[in-house]
Structure formats: structure tokens, C-alpha cells
Amino acid sequence: MTLKVRPIGTWILVEPVEQKEDKGNKGGIIIPDTAKEKPMESVVVAVGTGKTDDDGKKVPVEVKKGDRVLVSKYGGTEIKLDGKDYKIFNGDEILAVIE
């Protein structure tokens, strides 16, 4: 399946990486999904073409499709495509690339 979404400019589409749940919960407390930490690690799904600088030259986005990145917990815009959750960020909102 290929997504039919192409970000423009410096926008970046990412898919959050779900954190592994701790199955060793001895107290039997169940935390609802709404109270769980939002994931910070994501995989880049698509990137825009970059921005144009003052001299008219195209400055490419610093990440590429497939990169694992750290993003702000509460930043970006949540979207749903083909039943999956994604977030779209401006390039300046990507905190780091995970090597």
C-alpha cells in the first residue's frame, strides 16, 4: 500500500513508533490509552521538497524517508490515513535523527 500524501515545503509526515508496554504490572492497574505517554520516536514516511532561501536556492529538508527521529510529545498535527495514525511536523519541529 502506498500513501497518496506528499508534504509540501518543509513539512514532514511521520508514523509514531509505539512504545512497548510493560506486561509485568504486578498491581493489576490498567492505564487507559488516553493517559499513556505520547511517543516521541517516529519514522519518517514522507518529506516535502524544502524551502527556498533569500537567494532563490532550494534548501532541502534534513531528514529522509525511513529515518527514525525524535519529535516533540505534543507538537505536530495528528492525522489518520487509511486507518493508521500519523503526525505531520514542520521541519523545525524535528528534534533529532536517531542513528
C-alpha positions as CSV (number, residue, x, y, z in Angstrom):
1,M,0.0,0.0,0.0
2,T,1.4,3.4,-1.0
3,L,0.2,6.6,0.8
4,K,-1.0,9.2,-1.6
5,V,0.2,12.1,0.6
6,R,3.0,14.4,-0.4
7,P,4.0,17.1,2.1
8,I,5.0,20.4,0.7
9,G,7.8,22.8,1.7
10,T,9.4,21.8,5.0
11,W,6.6,19.7,6.3
12,I,7.4,16.1,7.3
13,L,4.9,13.2,7.7
14,V,5.9,10.7,10.4
15,E,4.4,7.5,11.9
16,P,4.8,7.3,15.7
17,V,6.6,4.2,17.0
18,E,4.5,2.6,19.7
19,Q,6.4,2.1,22.9
20,K,6.5,-1.5,24.2
21,E,4.1,-2.0,27.1
22,D,5.3,-3.3,30.4
23,K,3.5,-6.6,30.9
24,G,4.9,-7.1,34.4
25,N,2.3,-4.9,36.0
26,K,2.0,-6.6,39.5
27,G,-0.6,-4.3,40.9
28,G,-3.2,-5.1,38.2
29,I,-3.6,-1.4,37.3
30,I,-4.7,-0.8,33.8
31,I,-3.8,2.5,32.3
32,P,-6.2,3.7,29.6
33,D,-4.7,4.7,26.2
34,T,-5.7,8.4,26.8
35,A,-3.4,8.6,29.9
36,K,-0.4,6.9,28.4
37,E,2.7,8.8,27.3
38,K,2.7,10.0,23.8
39,P,5.5,8.5,21.7
40,M,8.5,10.7,20.9
41,E,10.2,8.3,18.5
42,S,8.8,8.2,14.9
43,V,9.6,7.0,11.5
44,V,9.7,9.5,8.6
45,V,7.1,8.4,6.0
46,A,7.3,11.4,3.5
47,V,9.1,14.7,3.3
48,G,8.5,18.0,1.5
49,T,10.8,19.5,-1.1
50,G,12.3,22.0,1.3
51,K,12.3,25.8,1.4
52,T,13.7,28.5,-0.9
53,D,16.3,30.8,0.6
54,D,16.7,34.5,0.1
55,D,18.9,33.8,-3.0
56,G,16.3,31.7,-4.6
57,K,18.1,28.4,-4.0
58,K,16.2,25.3,-2.7
59,V,17.3,24.2,0.8
60,P,16.4,20.5,1.2
61,V,14.8,19.0,4.3
62,E,17.4,17.5,6.6
63,V,15.7,14.1,7.1
64,K,14.7,11.5,4.5
65,K,12.1,8.8,4.2
66,G,12.8,5.9,6.6
67,D,14.8,8.0,9.2
68,R,14.0,7.4,12.8
69,V,13.5,10.7,14.5
70,L,12.6,12.3,17.9
71,V,9.7,14.7,17.9
72,S,8.0,16.8,20.5
73,K,5.4,14.9,22.5
74,Y,2.7,17.4,22.0
75,G,3.8,19.0,18.7
76,G,2.7,18.4,15.2
77,T,-0.8,17.7,13.9
78,E,-2.4,14.3,14.2
79,I,-4.0,12.8,11.1
80,K,-5.4,9.5,10.2
81,L,-4.8,7.9,6.8
82,D,-6.0,4.5,5.7
83,G,-6.9,3.7,9.3
84,K,-3.4,4.5,10.7
85,D,-2.3,7.3,12.9
86,Y,0.3,9.8,11.6
87,K,1.6,13.2,12.6
88,I,2.8,16.0,10.4
89,F,5.5,18.3,11.6
90,N,7.3,21.4,10.3
91,G,11.0,20.5,9.7
92,D,12.0,22.8,12.6
93,E,9.9,20.7,15.0
94,I,12.1,17.6,14.4
95,L,14.4,17.4,17.4
96,A,16.9,14.8,16.3
97,V,17.7,11.9,14.0
98,I,18.3,8.5,15.7
99,E,21.4,6.8,14.3
